[in-house]
Amino acid sequence: MAIYAFMDISTGHLTAEDVALLDGAELPFDVMRYDYGWVVSTAKLIAGPLRDGSVRDLNGSGLSPQFIAAAELAGERNCWLLRFDADADLDPDLPVGGYGMDADELAAPSP
């Protein structure tokens, strides 16, 4: 039996443009939408023979620098999946995109 790691972060790391792409664009990775966010495959971003090409594909996808930073960090942390969840916390190591956040949340200092 194999156990694989995943990373769980707030949808606040996404931008509205990211959401539009996650909901309907042809992207270089698998995406699953669920009631509270999205799960994306970051397996190809884990160190190995596929990483360099996958990073190039990701950079050419039209996704925001905030999304790309999160996906690359998930790969660096050996996570096979990255879950953007409306109820998850912001990761202080990542930039904020602001999706689903109100002005007070955007103005608050990072945890």
The first five atom37 places (N, CA, C, CB, O) and aatype in JSON, in Angstrom:
{
  "aatype": [12, 0, 9, 18, 0, 13, 12, 3, 9, 15, 16, 7, 8, 10, 16, 0, 6, 3, 19, 0, 10, 10, 3, 7, 0, 6, 10, 14, 13, 3, 19, 12, 1, 18, 3, 18, 7, 17, 19, 19, 15, 16, 0, 11, 10, 9, 0, 7, 14, 10, 1, 3, 7, 15, 19, 1, 3, 10, 2, 7, 15, 7, 10, 15, 14, 5, 13, 9, 0, 0, 0, 6, 10, 0, 7, 6, 1, 2, 4, 17, 10, 10, 1, 13, 3, 0, 3, 0, 3, 10, 3, 14, 3, 10, 14, 19, 7, 7, 18, 7, 12, 3, 0, 3, 6, 10, 0, 0, 14, 15, 14],
  "atom_mask": [
    [1, 1, 1, 1, 1],
    [1, 1, 1, 1, 1],
    [1, 1, 1, 1, 1],
    [1, 1, 1, 1, 1],
    [1, 1, 1, 1, 1],
    [1, 1, 1, 1, 1],
    [1, 1, 1, 1, 1],
    [1, 1, 1, 1, 1],
    [1, 1, 1, 1, 1],
    [1, 1, 1, 1, 1],
    [1, 1, 1, 1, 1],
    [1, 1, 1, 0, 1],
    [1, 1, 1, 1, 1],
    [1, 1, 1, 1, 1],
    [1, 1, 1, 1, 1],
    [1, 1, 1, 1, 1],
    [1, 1, 1, 1, 1],
    [1, 1, 1, 1, 1],
    [1, 1, 1, 1, 1],
    [1, 1, 1, 1, 1],
    [1, 1, 1, 1, 1],
    [1, 1, 1, 1, 1],
    [1, 1, 1, 1, 1],
    [1, 1, 1, 0, 1],
    [1, 1, 1, 1, 1],
    [1, 1, 1, 1, 1],
    [1, 1, 1, 1, 1],
    [1, 1, 1, 1, 1],
    [1, 1, 1, 1, 1],
    [1, 1, 1, 1, 1],
    [1, 1, 1, 1, 1],
    [1, 1, 1, 1, 1],
    [1, 1, 1, 1, 1],
    [1, 1, 1, 1, 1],
    [1, 1, 1, 1, 1],
    [1, 1, 1, 1, 1],
    [1, 1, 1, 0, 1],
    [1, 1, 1, 1, 1],
    [1, 1, 1, 1, 1],
    [1, 1, 1, 1, 1],
    [1, 1, 1, 1, 1],
    [1, 1, 1, 1, 1],
    [1, 1, 1, 1, 1],
    [1, 1, 1, 1, 1],
    [1, 1, 1, 1, 1],
    [1, 1, 1, 1, 1],
    [1, 1, 1, 1, 1],
    [1, 1, 1, 0, 1],
    [1, 1, 1, 1, 1],
    [1, 1, 1, 1, 1],
    [1, 1, 1, 1, 1],
    [1, 1, 1, 1, 1],
    [1, 1, 1, 0, 1],
    [1, 1, 1, 1, 1],
    [1, 1, 1, 1, 1],
    [1, 1, 1, 1, 1],
    [1, 1, 1, 1, 1],
    [1, 1, 1, 1, 1],
    [1, 1, 1, 1, 1],
    [1, 1, 1, 0, 1],
    [1, 1, 1, 1, 1],
    [1, 1, 1, 0, 1],
    [1, 1, 1, 1, 1],
    [1, 1, 1, 1, 1],
    [1, 1, 1, 1, 1],
    [1, 1, 1, 1, 1],
    [1, 1, 1, 1, 1],
    [1, 1, 1, 1, 1],
    [1, 1, 1, 1, 1],
    [1, 1, 1, 1, 1],
    [1, 1, 1, 1, 1],
    [1, 1, 1, 1, 1],
    [1, 1, 1, 1, 1],
    [1, 1, 1, 1, 1],
    [1, 1, 1, 0, 1],
    [1, 1, 1, 1, 1],
    [1, 1, 1, 1, 1],
    [1, 1, 1, 1, 1],
    [1, 1, 1, 1, 1],
    [1, 1, 1, 1, 1],
    [1, 1, 1, 1, 1],
    [1, 1, 1, 1, 1],
    [1, 1, 1, 1, 1],
    [1, 1, 1, 1, 1],
    [1, 1, 1, 1, 1],
    [1, 1, 1, 1, 1],
    [1, 1, 1, 1, 1],
    [1, 1, 1, 1, 1],
    [1, 1, 1, 1, 1],
    [1, 1, 1, 1, 1],
    [1, 1, 1, 1, 1],
    [1, 1, 1, 1, 1],
    [1, 1, 1, 1, 1],
    [1, 1, 1, 1, 1],
    [1, 1, 1, 1, 1],
    [1, 1, 1, 1, 1],
    [1, 1, 1, 0, 1],
    [1, 1, 1, 0, 1],
    [1, 1, 1, 1, 1],
    [1, 1, 1, 0, 1],
    [1, 1, 1, 1, 1],
    [1, 1, 1, 1, 1],
    [1, 1, 1, 1, 1],
    [1, 1, 1, 1, 1],
    [1, 1, 1, 1, 1],
    [1, 1, 1, 1, 1],
    [1, 1, 1, 1, 1],
    [1, 1, 1, 1, 1],
    [1, 1, 1, 1, 1],
    [1, 1, 1, 1, 1],
    [1, 1, 1, 1, 1]
  ],
  "atom_positions": [
    [[0.84, -1.17, 0.0], [0.0, 0.0, 0.0], [0.89, 1.24, 0.0], [-0.96, 0.0, 1.21], [1.88, 1.3, 0.73]],
    [[0.54, 2.2, -0.81], [1.28, 3.45, -0.9], [0.48, 4.58, -0.26], [1.62, 3.8, -2.36], [-0.75, 4.63, -0.38]],
    [[1.17, 5.47, 0.41], [0.55, 6.66, 0.98], [1.25, 7.86, 0.36], [0.66, 6.68, 2.56], [2.47, 7.97, 0.4]],
    [[0.46, 8.75, -0.21], [1.0, 9.91, -0.9], [0.62, 11.19, -0.17], [0.51, 9.96, -2.35], [-0.49, 11.31, 0.35]],
    [[1.54, 12.15, -0.14], [1.3, 13.43, 0.54], [0.52, 14.38, -0.37], [2.63, 14.08, 0.97], [0.6, 14.3, -1.6]],
    [[-0.24, 15.29, 0.28], [-0.87, 16.37, -0.46], [-0.74, 17.64, 0.36], [-2.37, 16.05, -0.77], [-0.51, 17.59, 1.57]],
    [[-0.87, 18.78, -0.3], [-0.79, 20.07, 0.36], [-2.16, 20.71, 0.32], [0.28, 20.99, -0.32], [-2.83, 20.69, -0.71]],
    [[-2.59, 21.29, 1.44], [-3.92, 21.88, 1.59], [-3.75, 23.36, 1.93], [-4.76, 21.14, 2.69], [-3.23, 23.69, 2.99]],
    [[-4.2, 24.24, 1.02], [-4.07, 25.68, 1.25], [-5.37, 26.39, 0.87], [-2.88, 26.26, 0.44], [-6.24, 25.81, 0.22]],
    [[-5.47, 27.63, 1.27], [-6.66, 28.44, 1.03], [-6.84, 28.77, -0.45], [-6.59, 29.72, 1.83], [-5.87, 28.93, -1.2]],
    [[-8.09, 28.88, -0.86], [-8.4, 29.38, -2.2], [-7.97, 30.85, -2.33], [-9.91, 29.23, -2.51], [-7.92, 31.38, -3.44]],
    [[-7.66, 31.5, -1.22], [-7.15, 32.87, -1.24], [-5.82, 33.01, -1.96], [0.0, 0.0, 0.0], [-5.41, 34.12, -2.28]],
    [[-5.14, 31.89, -2.21], [-3.89, 31.93, -2.97], [-4.16, 32.01, -4.48], [-3.03, 30.71, -2.66], [-3.24, 32.22, -5.26]],
    [[-5.42, 31.83, -4.89], [-5.8, 31.89, -6.3], [-6.24, 33.3, -6.67], [-6.92, 30.89, -6.6], [-6.59, 34.11, -5.81]],
    [[-6.21, 33.58, -7.96], [-6.81, 34.8, -8.5], [-8.11, 34.41, -9.21], [-5.82, 35.54, -9.47], [-8.35, 33.24, -9.48]],
    [[-8.93, 35.4, -9.51], [-10.16, 35.14, -10.26], [-9.84, 34.53, -11.63], [-10.99, 36.44, -10.44], [-10.58, 33.68, -12.13]],
    [[-8.74, 34.96, -12.23], [-8.32, 34.41, -13.53], [-7.94, 32.94, -13.4], [-7.14, 35.23, -14.1], [-8.23, 32.13, -14.28]],
    [[-7.27, 32.59, -12.28], [-6.93, 31.18, -12.05], [-8.19, 30.33, -12.0], [-6.13, 31.02, -10.74], [-8.26, 29.26, -12.59]],
    [[-9.18, 30.83, -11.28], [-10.44, 30.09, -11.12], [-11.09, 29.83, -12.47], [-11.4, 30.86, -10.2], [-11.57, 28.73, -12.73]],
    [[-11.11, 30.83, -13.33], [-11.68, 30.66, -14.67], [-10.93, 29.57, -15.43], [-11.64, 31.98, -15.45], [-11.55, 28.76, -16.12]],
    [[-9.61, 29.56, -15.33], [-8.82, 28.54, -16.02], [-9.04, 27.16, -15.4], [-7.33, 28.91, -15.98], [-9.18, 26.17, -16.12]],
    [[-9.07, 27.08, -14.07], [-9.29, 25.79, -13.42], [-10.66, 25.22, -13.76], [-9.16, 25.94, -11.9], [-10.83, 24.0, -13.8]],
    [[-11.63, 26.09, -13.99], [-12.99, 25.64, -14.28], [-13.23, 25.28, -15.74], [-13.95, 26.69, -13.87], [-14.29, 24.75, -16.06]],
    [[-12.28, 25.56, -16.64], [-12.64, 25.25, -18.0], [-11.54, 25.21, -19.03], [0.0, 0.0, 0.0], [-11.8, 24.84, -20.18]],
    [[-10.33, 25.57, -18.68], [-9.26, 25.6, -19.68], [-8.6, 24.23, -19.81], [-8.21, 26.65, -19.31], [-8.69, 23.38, -18.92]],
    [[-7.95, 24.04, -20.91], [-7.12, 22.85, -21.12], [-5.78, 23.15, -20.44], [-6.93, 22.51, -22.67], [-5.02, 24.0, -20.9]],
    [[-5.51, 22.45, -19.34], [-4.32, 22.7, -18.55], [-3.37, 21.5, -18.61], [-4.69, 23.02, -17.09], [-3.81, 20.39, -18.9]],
    [[-2.08, 21.72, -18.32], [-1.1, 20.63, -18.42], [-1.08, 19.7, -17.21], [0.27, 21.21, -18.63], [-0.07, 19.04, -16.96]],
    [[-2.17, 19.65, -16.46], [-2.28, 18.77, -15.29], [-3.76, 18.5, -15.05], [-1.61, 19.4, -14.02], [-4.62, 19.2, -15.58]],
    [[-4.04, 17.49, -14.27], [-5.43, 17.13, -13.96], [-5.98, 18.05, -12.88], [-5.53, 15.66, -13.51], [-5.28, 18.42, -11.94]],
    [[-7.26, 18.42, -13.03], [-7.96, 19.28, -12.09], [-9.29, 18.63, -11.72], [-8.18, 20.71, -12.68], [-10.0, 18.12, -12.59]],
    [[-9.61, 18.66, -10.44], [-10.91, 18.19, -9.99], [-11.55, 19.31, -9.17], [-10.79, 16.87, -9.16], [-10.96, 19.8, -8.21]],
    [[-12.76, 19.7, -9.54], [-13.51, 20.71, -8.78], [-14.38, 20.0, -7.78], [-14.37, 21.61, -9.72], [-14.92, 18.93, -8.06]],
    [[-14.53, 20.58, -6.59], [-15.47, 20.06, -5.6], [-16.13, 21.25, -4.91], [-14.76, 19.12, -4.55], [-15.8, 22.39, -5.23]],
    [[-17.04, 21.02, -4.0], [-17.85, 22.09, -3.42], [-17.06, 23.24, -2.81], [-18.74, 21.52, -2.38], [-17.52, 24.38, -2.83]],
    [[-15.88, 22.97, -2.26], [-15.12, 23.99, -1.54], [-13.85, 24.43, -2.23], [-14.78, 23.5, -0.19], [-13.07, 25.2, -1.66]],
    [[-13.62, 23.96, -3.46], [-12.41, 24.38, -4.15], [-12.01, 23.45, -5.27], [0.0, 0.0, 0.0], [-12.85, 22.92, -6.0]],
    [[-10.69, 23.25, -5.4], [-10.12, 22.47, -6.49], [-8.98, 21.63, -5.96], [-9.63, 23.39, -7.64], [-8.29, 22.01, -5.01]],
    [[-8.79, 20.47, -6.58], [-7.63, 19.63, -6.33], [-6.9, 19.51, -7.66], [-8.05, 18.2, -5.76], [-7.49, 19.17, -8.69]],
    [[-5.6, 19.79, -7.64], [-4.79, 19.68, -8.86], [-3.64, 18.7, -8.63], [-4.25, 21.08, -9.28], [-3.12, 18.59, -7.52]],
    [[-3.27, 18.01, -9.68], [-2.16, 17.07, -9.6], [-0.84, 17.83, -9.71], [-2.28, 15.99, -10.71], [-0.62, 18.58, -10.65]],
    [[0.02, 17.6, -8.73], [1.36, 18.21, -8.77], [2.44, 17.13, -8.82], [1.58, 19.11, -7.54], [3.61, 17.41, -8.59]],
    [[2.04, 15.91, -9.13], [2.98, 14.79, -9.16], [4.15, 15.04, -10.12], [2.26, 13.52, -9.55], [5.28, 14.67, -9.81]],
    [[3.89, 15.66, -11.26], [4.96, 15.9, -12.24], [5.91, 17.01, -11.81], [4.35, 16.24, -13.58], [6.93, 17.24, -12.45]],
    [[5.57, 17.71, -10.72], [6.44, 18.78, -10.22], [7.37, 18.3, -9.12], [5.61, 19.94, -9.72], [8.2, 19.07, -8.63]],
    [[7.23, 17.04, -8.71], [8.15, 16.45, -7.76], [9.48, 16.2, -8.49], [7.57, 15.11, -7.14], [9.48, 15.88, -9.68]],
    [[10.59, 16.35, -7.78], [11.91, 16.16, -8.41], [11.94, 14.84, -9.17], [13.03, 16.19, -7.34], [11.58, 13.79, -8.64]],
    [[12.39, 14.91, -10.41], [12.48, 13.73, -11.25], [12.56, 14.14, -12.71], [0.0, 0.0, 0.0], [12.66, 15.33, -13.01]],
    [[12.5, 13.17, -13.62], [12.71, 13.46, -15.04], [11.61, 14.3, -15.69], [12.83, 12.18, -15.78], [11.85, 14.9, -16.73]],
    [[10.43, 14.38, -15.1], [9.33, 15.13, -15.7], [9.27, 16.58, -15.23], [8.03, 14.45, -15.4], [8.57, 17.39, -15.83]],
    [[9.99, 16.92, -14.16], [9.85, 18.23, -13.52], [10.14, 19.4, -14.45], [10.75, 18.3, -12.31], [9.32, 20.3, -14.56]],
    [[11.29, 19.41, -15.13], [11.65, 20.57, -15.95], [10.61, 20.87, -17.02], [13.01, 20.34, -16.61], [10.2, 22.02, -17.19]],
    [[10.17, 19.85, -17.75], [9.15, 20.04, -18.77], [7.82, 20.46, -18.18], [0.0, 0.0, 0.0], [7.09, 21.25, -18.78]],
    [[7.49, 19.94, -17.01], [6.24, 20.29, -16.36], [6.24, 21.73, -15.87], [5.96, 19.36, -15.19], [5.22, 22.41, -15.94]],
    [[7.39, 22.2, -15.38], [7.51, 23.6, -14.96], [7.35, 24.52, -16.18], [8.88, 23.86, -14.26], [6.68, 25.55, -16.09]],
    [[7.94, 24.16, -17.31], [7.78, 24.95, -18.54], [6.31, 24.99, -18.96], [8.65, 24.37, -19.69], [5.78, 26.05, -19.3]],
    [[5.65, 23.83, -18.94], [4.23, 23.77, -19.31], [3.38, 24.62, -18.37], [3.73, 22.32, -19.28], [2.48, 25.33, -18.81]],
    [[3.68, 24.55, -17.1], [2.95, 25.32, -16.09], [3.13, 26.81, -16.33], [3.42, 24.96, -14.67], [2.16, 27.57, -16.27]],
    [[4.35, 27.24, -16.62], [4.62, 28.66, -16.87], [3.94, 29.16, -18.14], [6.11, 28.9, -16.97], [3.68, 30.36, -18.26]],
    [[3.66, 28.29, -19.08], [2.98, 28.67, -20.31], [1.46, 28.5, -20.27], [0.0, 0.0, 0.0], [0.8, 28.67, -21.29]],
    [[0.92, 28.17, -19.11], [-0.5, 27.84, -18.99], [-1.43, 29.04, -18.85], [-0.7, 26.95, -17.83], [-2.64, 28.91, -19.03]],
    [[-0.87, 30.22, -18.52], [-1.7, 31.4, -18.28], [-2.11, 31.56, -16.83], [0.0, 0.0, 0.0], [-2.77, 32.54, -16.48]],
    [[-1.74, 30.61, -15.97], [-2.04, 30.71, -14.54], [-1.16, 31.76, -13.89], [-1.86, 29.35, -13.85], [-0.06, 32.06, -14.37]],
    [[-1.63, 32.31, -12.79], [-0.95, 33.41, -12.11], [0.36, 32.97, -11.46], [-1.86, 34.01, -11.06], [0.57, 31.78, -11.2]],
    [[1.23, 33.95, -11.2], [2.44, 33.64, -10.44], [2.11, 33.06, -9.05], [3.3, 34.91, -10.28], [2.88, 32.26, -8.52]],
    [[0.98, 33.47, -8.47], [0.58, 32.93, -7.17], [0.29, 31.44, -7.27], [-0.65, 33.69, -6.64], [0.72, 30.65, -6.42]],
    [[-0.46, 31.04, -8.3], [-0.76, 29.63, -8.51], [0.52, 28.85, -8.76], [-1.75, 29.44, -9.69], [0.75, 27.79, -8.18]],
    [[1.36, 29.38, -9.64], [2.6, 28.68, -10.0], [3.49, 28.49, -8.78], [3.36, 29.46, -11.08], [4.08, 27.43, -8.6]],
    [[3.59, 29.52, -7.93], [4.4, 29.4, -6.71], [3.86, 28.29, -5.82], [4.42, 30.73, -5.93], [4.64, 27.51, -5.26]],
    [[2.54, 28.2, -5.67], [1.93, 27.17, -4.84], [2.18, 25.78, -5.42], [0.42, 27.41, -4.7], [2.54, 24.85, -4.69]],
    [[2.01, 25.63, -6.72], [2.2, 24.33, -7.36], [3.66, 23.88, -7.27], [1.76, 24.39, -8.83], [3.95, 22.72, -6.99]],
    [[4.58, 24.8, -7.5], [5.99, 24.45, -7.41], [6.38, 24.08, -5.97], [6.86, 25.61, -7.92], [7.15, 23.14, -5.76]],
    [[5.84, 24.81, -5.0], [6.13, 24.48, -3.6], [5.57, 23.11, -3.24], [5.54, 25.56, -2.66], [6.22, 22.35, -2.52]],
    [[4.39, 22.78, -3.72], [3.83, 21.45, -3.49], [4.76, 20.38, -4.04], [2.43, 21.33, -4.13], [5.02, 19.37, -3.38]],
    [[5.27, 20.6, -5.24], [6.23, 19.65, -5.81], [7.5, 19.55, -4.99], [0.0, 0.0, 0.0], [8.0, 18.45, -4.76]],
    [[8.02, 20.69, -4.55], [9.23, 20.69, -3.72], [9.0, 19.96, -2.4], [9.69, 22.11, -3.45], [9.92, 19.38, -1.83]],
    [[7.76, 20.0, -1.9], [7.41, 19.32, -0.65], [7.0, 17.86, -0.9], [6.28, 20.06, 0.06], [6.49, 17.19, 0.01]],
    [[7.22, 17.36, -2.13], [6.91, 15.98, -2.52], [5.43, 15.65, -2.39], [7.7, 15.01, -1.67], [5.06, 14.52, -2.04]],
    [[4.58, 16.61, -2.69], [3.14, 16.41, -2.65], [2.62, 16.03, -4.03], [2.42, 17.66, -2.13], [2.95, 16.67, -5.02]],
    [[1.83, 14.99, -4.08], [1.25, 14.54, -5.33], [0.03, 15.36, -5.72], [0.88, 13.08, -5.22], [-0.32, 15.45, -6.9]],
    [[-0.62, 15.96, -4.73], [-1.81, 16.75, -4.98], [-1.72, 18.06, -4.22], [-3.08, 15.97, -4.57], [-1.11, 18.15, -3.15]],
    [[-2.35, 19.07, -4.79], [-2.47, 20.39, -4.15], [-3.95, 20.7, -4.09], [-1.67, 21.52, -4.94], [-4.63, 20.77, -5.12]],
    [[-4.45, 20.9, -2.87], [-5.87, 21.2, -2.7], [-6.02, 22.66, -2.3], [-6.52, 20.27, -1.64], [-5.46, 23.1, -1.29]],
    [[-6.77, 23.4, -3.1], [-7.17, 24.77, -2.78], [-8.56, 24.67, -2.16], [-7.15, 25.72, -4.05], [-9.52, 24.35, -2.86]],
    [[-8.67, 24.95, -0.86], [-9.92, 24.76, -0.14], [-10.35, 26.08, 0.49], [-9.76, 23.66, 0.94], [-9.54, 26.79, 1.09]],
    [[-11.63, 26.4, 0.36], [-12.17, 27.66, 0.89], [-12.02, 27.77, 2.4], [-13.64, 27.8, 0.52], [-11.97, 28.88, 2.93]],
    [[-11.94, 26.64, 3.1], [-11.84, 26.65, 4.56], [-10.41, 26.47, 5.07], [-12.7, 25.56, 5.13], [-10.18, 26.49, 6.28]],
    [[-9.46, 26.3, 4.18], [-8.07, 26.09, 4.6], [-7.4, 27.43, 4.93], [-7.27, 25.36, 3.5], [-7.89, 28.5, 4.56]],
    [[-6.3, 27.34, 5.62], [-5.53, 28.53, 5.99], [-4.63, 28.98, 4.84], [-4.69, 28.25, 7.24], [-4.27, 28.19, 3.97]],
    [[-4.29, 30.26, 4.87], [-3.27, 30.77, 3.97], [-1.92, 30.2, 4.4], [-3.25, 32.32, 3.96], [-1.66, 30.07, 5.59]],
    [[-1.09, 29.87, 3.44], [0.27, 29.41, 3.72], [1.16, 30.65, 3.76], [0.77, 28.36, 2.65], [1.25, 31.35, 2.76]],
    [[1.81, 30.93, 4.89], [2.62, 32.15, 4.99], [3.82, 32.17, 4.06], [3.1, 32.32, 6.4], [4.44, 33.22, 3.87]],
    [[4.18, 31.02, 3.47], [5.3, 30.96, 2.54], [4.9, 31.3, 1.11], [5.91, 29.58, 2.57], [5.74, 31.3, 0.21]],
    [[3.61, 31.59, 0.89], [3.11, 31.78, -0.47], [2.43, 33.13, -0.65], [2.15, 30.67, -0.84], [1.86, 33.67, 0.29]],
    [[2.49, 33.68, -1.88], [1.77, 34.92, -2.16], [0.26, 34.7, -2.2], [2.25, 35.53, -3.48], [-0.21, 33.59, -2.49]],
    [[-0.48, 35.75, -1.92], [-1.95, 35.7, -1.89], [-2.49, 36.24, -3.21], [-2.51, 36.51, -0.68], [-2.05, 37.29, -3.68]],
    [[-3.45, 35.52, -3.8], [-4.1, 35.97, -5.02], [-5.37, 36.75, -4.74], [0.0, 0.0, 0.0], [-5.75, 37.62, -5.53]],
    [[-6.02, 36.45, -3.61], [-7.19, 37.2, -3.18], [-8.53, 36.61, -3.53], [0.0, 0.0, 0.0], [-9.55, 37.2, -3.18]],
    [[-8.58, 35.46, -4.2], [-9.88, 34.89, -4.58], [-10.69, 34.55, -3.34], [-9.68, 33.64, -5.46], [-10.21, 33.87, -2.43]],
    [[-11.94, 35.02, -3.31], [-12.86, 34.72, -2.22], [-12.59, 35.46, -0.93], [0.0, 0.0, 0.0], [-13.23, 35.19, 0.09]],
    [[-11.66, 36.39, -0.96], [-11.32, 37.13, 0.26], [-11.94, 38.52, 0.21], [-9.78, 37.23, 0.43], [-12.06, 39.11, -0.87]],
    [[-12.34, 39.03, 1.38], [-12.85, 40.4, 1.41], [-11.7, 41.37, 1.73], [-13.99, 40.55, 2.47], [-10.59, 40.94, 2.03]],
    [[-11.98, 42.66, 1.65], [-10.95, 43.68, 1.83], [-10.24, 43.58, 3.18], [-11.55, 45.07, 1.69], [-9.03, 43.79, 3.26]],
    [[-10.99, 43.25, 4.24], [-10.39, 43.12, 5.57], [-9.37, 41.98, 5.62], [-11.48, 42.89, 6.63], [-8.31, 42.11, 6.22]],
    [[-9.71, 40.87, 4.98], [-8.8, 39.73, 4.95], [-7.54, 40.06, 4.16], [-9.48, 38.51, 4.37], [-6.44, 39.66, 4.55]],
    [[-7.7, 40.77, 3.06], [-6.55, 41.13, 2.24], [-5.62, 42.11, 2.94], [-7.01, 41.73, 0.93], [-4.41, 42.09, 2.73]],
    [[-6.19, 42.96, 3.79], [-5.4, 43.96, 4.51], [-4.74, 43.4, 5.76], [-6.28, 45.13, 4.88], [-3.78, 43.99, 6.26]],
    [[-5.24, 42.27, 6.27], [-4.7, 41.69, 7.51], [-3.3, 41.15, 7.27], [-5.62, 40.56, 8.04], [-3.01, 40.63, 6.2]],
    [[-2.43, 41.29, 8.26], [-1.08, 40.72, 8.12], [-1.15, 39.2, 8.04], [-0.18, 41.14, 9.29], [-2.07, 38.58, 8.58]],
    [[-0.2, 38.62, 7.36], [-0.14, 37.16, 7.23], [0.07, 36.53, 8.58], [0.99, 36.74, 6.27], [0.71, 37.11, 9.46]],
    [[-0.48, 35.3, 8.77], [-0.3, 34.6, 10.06], [1.14, 34.22, 10.3], [-1.17, 33.36, 10.12], [1.45, 33.63, 11.34]]
  ]
}
